[in-house]
């Protein structure tokens, strides 16, 4: 059995998909958190701080596009859209709102698991350039007016948020913690 310490939030209104993903990802060693609508997804996202979000678009209460947009206001956590909406415009919208990947339903669970590993590998600061980052309990790093929240993976200068890709964030965090 694989050992992972990552938390994955699975957001889908279809019970069967939530159950399949919970079973398969738990077997792989992930901690799985489940939500069936957009409101629950945002609440669990904020309370659980997952390492990755798997997000359906067609959700009750708040749709996946809005959930993605709200999460992006707070964090650069990886998001994989999992949806039956397959038009290019739907995929482009999801990616432009900040999704890191897009998987079409019906999907292969093995392919989704590979995409999860790939996205987590790209965004895992522990693997950046095979250098280790000192273990500190500080979740907010301060350099002058630059504030780096390592838990939310956000950077701001003064009151203005700065958008960074996962790799840019990893590099900035590495440079600041190894000054």
Buried (B, 14 or more C-beta within 10 A) or exposed (E): EEEBEBBBBBBBBEEEBBEBBBEBBEEBEBBBBBBBBBBBBBEBBEEBBBBBBBBBBBBEBBBBBBBBEBBBEBBBBBBBBBBEBEEEEBBEBBBEBBBBBBBBBEBEEEEBBEBBBBBBEBBBBEEBEEEEBEEEEEEEBEEEEBBBBBEBBBBEEEEEBBEBEBEEBBBBBBEBBEE
